[in-house]
């Protein structure tokens, strides 16, 4: 089955290349799936601390990483552990309704947990898993429910304010070498490994697809906070993802203390300040709070605007207030900086510059939008692969 999955990927790439040949011949003009075989081997690096793909890879806290692992309870199956390219043992949970079978294929939802908390706790305080048998993600009344894959992050360094820098599971969206299946990429004569978190998601996704129970037109991804940032980055680089629906996402291309902010683009990057996307037109729904953690709301709008400016997808962006009603703008009391950069990693006193963002915004950020989960699901349902 893994051979078949690889063949489908090759066919997708071949189709993308054919579409490009029939158009203007420029990735930036087609806006479609980018064939990794056409990517440039030269990207000037203008910032000493950066790579062509953003910051250096996250540094694993090996002493802590093996201590906390998901239980996948209640109702989940813990999949076989897998060693990534760094030798880190990875985990994932699979939640599957009884109706799923090779004859009764269901949509697949990949769920990426927030940092600080892992899969078990974040799913326990959300109403995603409870709708495993009933949610409409297929548009077919004969096929209610969905399969959910919940990969687990690893404990490594992150460019977030205290206390979210390390010592808890999360995702590395600062190193953005996103070739699929863990493939290396050689640029400027140097070989760059693939993002190991993306490779772990790839591995478990392929395992689930090999079981033959998934509707291949309806592979979706959802995330929360740091999981949303990784879900967004992943969806923008994986043609098999039909759509993404995320909650309260920092901009995966530049937020807080990111030392290597990048502009996402459809065409070839001019240098390390730009990042070419492999699946730039994937539909994305983003719900975030008008007063969000650390003044995050303007940063969420920055994500929407920079993607559009680079010729990529136009995010369906929803700003919500404390009662989860849509509002027109961010709450300026909680922050106005597009990078949400108030507190340096080594300067906790920076929090005093934005007390509402760190107080009210944190409360909003840490609650799942229960009454709006149906909106996230509806967006995914309405955006299958053609």
C-alpha positions in Angstrom: 0.0 0.0 0.0 2.9 2.4 0.7 3.9 2.0 -2.9 0.5 3.0 -4.0 0.6 6.1 -1.8 4.0 7.0 -3.4 2.6 6.5 -6.8 -0.4 8.8 -6.1 2.1 11.5 -4.9 4.1 11.2 -8.1 0.9 11.4 -10.2 -0.1 14.6 -8.3 3.3 16.1 -8.9 3.2 15.1 -12.6 -0.2 16.7 -12.9 1.0 19.8 -11.3 4.0 20.0 -13.6 1.7 19.5 -16.6 -0.6 22.3 -15.5 2.4 24.6 -15.1 3.6 23.7 -18.6 0.2 24.6 -20.0 0.2 28.0 -18.3 2.7 30.8 -18.1 5.4 28.4 -16.9 5.9 30.3 -13.6 5.0 28.9 -10.2 4.0 32.3 -9.1 1.5 32.5 -11.9 -0.1 29.1 -11.6 -0.5 29.2 -7.8 -0.9 25.4 -7.9 1.0 22.5 -6.4 4.7 23.0 -6.8 6.8 20.0 -8.0 9.7 19.7 -5.5 11.9 18.5 -8.4 11.8 22.0 -9.9 12.9 23.8 -6.7 16.0 26.0 -7.0 19.3 24.7 -5.6 20.5 28.3 -4.8 18.9 30.6 -2.2 21.1 33.4 -1.0 21.3 33.6 2.8 21.4 37.2 4.1 21.1 36.6 7.8 23.9 34.9 9.7 21.5 33.1 12.2 19.3 31.7 9.5 19.1 28.9 7.0 17.3 29.1 3.6 14.4 27.6 5.5 14.2 29.8 8.6 15.9 29.1 11.9 18.0 26.1 12.7 16.1 23.0 13.7 14.7 22.9 17.3 17.0 21.4 19.9 15.5 18.4 21.6 15.4 18.1 25.3 16.3 14.4 25.3 16.2 14.0 29.1 12.6 15.1 29.2 11.2 13.9 25.8 10.7 10.3 26.8 9.1 11.0 30.1 5.7 12.4 28.9 3.8 10.4 26.3 0.2 10.2 25.2 -2.1 7.6 26.6 -4.7 8.1 23.8 -7.5 7.5 26.4 -10.3 7.3 26.3 -11.2 5.5 23.1 -7.9 5.8 21.2 -5.3 3.4 19.9 -1.7 4.2 20.5 0.2 3.5 17.3 3.5 1.8 17.1 6.4 4.2 18.1 8.6 5.4 15.3 12.1 6.8 15.3 12.5 10.0 13.3 15.7 11.1 11.5 17.1 12.4 14.7 16.5 9.1 16.5 13.7 10.5 18.6 10.9 8.0 19.3 7.6 9.5 18.1 4.0 8.8 19.1 0.5 9.1 17.6 -3.0 8.3 18.6 -5.7 6.9 16.3 -9.4 7.4 17.1 -11.7 5.4 14.8 -15.5 5.0 14.8 -16.8 1.5 14.5 -18.4 2.4 11.1 -15.0 2.9 9.4 -14.1 0.2 7.0 -12.6 -0.3 3.5 -16.1 -0.5 2.2 -17.2 2.6 4.2 -14.5 5.1 3.8 -14.6 8.1 6.1 -12.9 11.6 6.2 -9.6 11.8 8.1 -8.9 14.6 10.5 -5.3 15.1 11.6 -5.3 16.9 14.9 -2.2 18.7 16.2 -2.2 19.6 19.9 -1.0 22.9 21.5 2.4 23.3 23.1 2.6 23.1 26.9 -0.3 20.5 26.8 -0.3 17.4 24.7 -2.9 15.3 23.0 -4.7 13.8 26.0 -5.4 17.1 27.9 -6.2 19.2 24.9 -8.7 16.7 23.5 -10.2 16.3 27.0 -11.1 20.0 27.1 -12.4 20.2 23.5 -15.5 18.8 21.8 -13.8 17.2 18.8 -13.4 13.6 19.9 -16.9 13.5 21.2 -18.2 14.0 17.6 -16.2 11.2 16.1 -19.3 9.2 15.2 -21.7 12.0 14.3 -19.9 15.0 12.8 -20.6 15.7 9.1 -17.3 16.0 7.4 -18.4 14.1 4.2 -21.6 15.9 3.1 -23.1 12.4 2.9 -25.8 11.5 5.4 -24.8 7.8 5.0 -21.3 8.6 6.1 -21.4 10.5 9.4 -18.3 10.7 11.5 -14.6 10.7 10.8 -11.3 9.0 11.6 -8.9 11.1 13.7 -5.1 10.9 13.7 -3.4 12.8 16.6 0.4 12.8 16.2 2.4 13.9 19.3 5.0 16.6 19.3 8.3 16.5 21.0 10.0 18.5 23.8 12.3 21.0 22.1 13.1 24.7 21.9 10.5 27.1 20.7 10.6 30.9 20.0 7.7 31.7 22.3 7.5 33.9 25.4 7.9 32.3 28.9 6.8 29.7 29.9 6.4 28.2 26.5 10.0 28.0 25.4 10.7 24.4 26.2 10.0 21.6 28.7 6.7 20.6 27.1 5.6 18.9 23.9 5.2 21.1 20.9 6.0 21.6 17.2 8.9 23.2 15.3 7.4 25.6 12.8 10.6 27.8 12.7 12.7 25.4 10.6 10.7 25.1 7.4 12.4 22.6 5.2 9.2 20.8 4.3 9.9 18.3 1.6 7.6 15.3 2.1 8.5 11.9 3.5 11.6 13.2 5.3 13.5 14.0 2.1 16.6 16.1 2.4 17.1 19.1 0.2 20.5 20.4 -1.1 20.8 24.2 -1.3 23.9 26.3 -1.8 25.9 23.1 -1.7 24.7 22.2 1.8 22.3 19.3 2.6 19.3 20.3 4.8 17.3 17.6 6.6 13.6 17.7 6.5 11.6 19.1 9.4 11.3 16.0 11.7 7.8 17.0 13.0 6.5 17.1 9.5 8.2 13.8 8.7 6.5 12.2 11.8 3.1 13.4 10.6 3.9 12.0 7.2 4.8 8.6 8.6 1.6 8.2 10.6 -0.5 9.6 7.9 0.8 7.0 5.4 0.2 4.3 8.0 -3.4 5.3 8.4 -3.9 5.6 4.6 -2.5 2.1 4.1 -5.4 0.7 6.1 -7.7 1.7 3.3 -10.5 3.2 5.4 -9.9 6.9 4.5 -11.7 8.9 1.8 -8.6 10.3 0.0 -10.5 13.4 -1.1 -11.2 14.3 2.5 -7.9 14.4 4.4 -8.1 17.4 6.7 -6.0 19.0 9.4 -6.9 20.9 12.5 -4.8 22.5 15.3 -4.8 24.7 18.3 -2.2 27.3 19.1 1.3 26.0 18.3 -0.5 23.0 16.8 -2.4 25.4 14.5 0.9 27.0 13.4 2.3 23.6 12.5 -1.0 22.5 10.9 -1.0 25.6 8.7 2.6 25.1 7.7 2.0 21.5 7.0 -1.2 22.1 4.9 0.6 24.7 2.8 3.2 22.1 1.8 1.2 18.8 1.4 -1.0 18.4 -1.7 -2.9 15.5 -0.1 -4.4 17.9 2.5 -7.8 19.1 1.3 -8.3 21.9 3.8 -7.2 23.1 7.2 -9.3 24.6 10.1 -7.3 26.0 13.0 -7.9 27.9 16.2 -5.8 30.7 17.6 -2.7 30.2 15.5 0.5 32.2 15.7 2.0 33.0 12.3 4.3 30.1 11.5 6.4 32.4 9.3 7.0 35.0 11.9 5.8 35.6 15.5 7.2 36.7 18.8 11.0 36.2 18.9 11.4 34.3 15.7 14.9 35.2 14.5 14.3 34.2 10.9 10.9 35.7 9.8 10.0 34.7 6.3 7.5 35.9 3.7 5.7 32.9 2.2 5.7 33.0 -1.6 4.4 30.9 -4.5 7.3 31.5 -6.8 11.0 31.0 -6.3 12.4 32.8 -3.2 14.7 35.7 -3.8 16.7 34.8 -0.6 16.3 33.5 2.9 13.7 36.1 3.7 11.2 34.3 1.5 9.9 30.7 1.6 8.4 28.9 -1.3 5.3 26.9 -0.5 4.5 23.5 -2.1 0.7 23.6 -1.8 0.0 27.3 -1.6 -3.7 27.3 -2.5 -5.0 25.0 0.2 -8.2 26.4 1.8 -7.7 27.5 5.4 -10.2 28.6 8.0 -8.7 30.5 11.0 -10.6 31.4 14.1 -8.8 33.5 16.7 -9.7 35.9 19.5 -9.9 39.7 19.3 -8.0 39.6 22.7 -5.6 36.7 22.4 -2.6 35.5 24.2 0.4 37.9 24.2 -1.4 40.2 21.7 -1.6 37.5 19.1 -4.6 38.8 17.1 -2.6 41.2 14.9 -0.1 38.5 14.3 -2.9 36.2 13.1 -4.0 38.9 10.6 -0.4 39.2 9.5 -0.5 35.5 8.6 -3.6 36.2 6.4 -2.1 39.2 4.8 1.4 37.8 4.1 0.0 34.7 2.5 -2.2 36.8 0.2 0.7 39.1 -0.6 2.8 36.1 -1.6 0.2 34.9 -4.1 -1.0 32.0 -1.8 -4.4 31.2 -0.3 -6.7 33.8 1.1 -7.5 32.6 4.7 -11.1 32.6 5.8 -10.3 34.6 8.9 -12.7 34.9 11.8 -12.0 37.2 14.8 -14.2 36.3 17.8 -15.0 38.1 21.1 -15.4 36.6 24.5 -18.8 35.1 23.6 -17.4 33.7 20.3 -19.3 36.0 18.1 -17.6 37.4 15.0 -16.2 40.9 15.3 -14.6 43.2 12.8 -11.3 43.9 14.4 -8.7 43.0 17.0 -9.0 44.5 20.5 -6.1 47.1 20.4 -6.0 47.0 24.2 -4.5 43.5 24.0 -1.8 44.4 21.5 -1.1 46.0 18.2 2.3 44.6 17.2 2.0 42.4 14.0 4.8 40.1 15.4 3.3 40.2 19.0 6.8 40.8 20.1 6.5 42.3 23.6 8.5 40.1 25.9 12.0 38.9 25.0 12.8 35.3 25.8 15.3 36.5 28.4 13.2 39.6 29.5 10.1 38.6 31.5 9.6 42.2 32.4 8.4 42.7 28.8 5.1 41.2 29.9 4.4 44.5 31.7 4.1 46.1 28.2 1.0 44.2 27.5 -0.8 43.1 30.7 -4.3 42.6 29.0 -2.8 40.5 26.3 -1.1 38.2 28.8 -4.0 38.1 31.2 -7.4 38.3 29.4 -5.8 37.0 26.2 -4.4 33.9 27.9 -7.8 33.0 29.3 -9.4 33.3 25.9 -6.6 31.4 24.2 -6.8 28.4 26.6 -10.5 27.8 26.1 -11.6 25.8 23.1 -14.5 27.5 21.1 -17.1 24.8 21.8 -20.0 26.5 20.1 -18.0 27.1 17.0 -16.5 23.7 16.4 -19.4 23.0 14.0 -18.1 26.0 11.9 -14.7 24.5 11.7 -16.2 21.1 10.7 -18.5 22.7 8.1 -15.6 24.5 6.4 -13.7 21.2 6.1 -16.7 19.4 4.8 -17.2 22.0 2.1 -13.6 21.9 0.9 -12.8 18.3 -0.3 -10.1 17.8 -2.9 -11.5 18.1 -6.4 
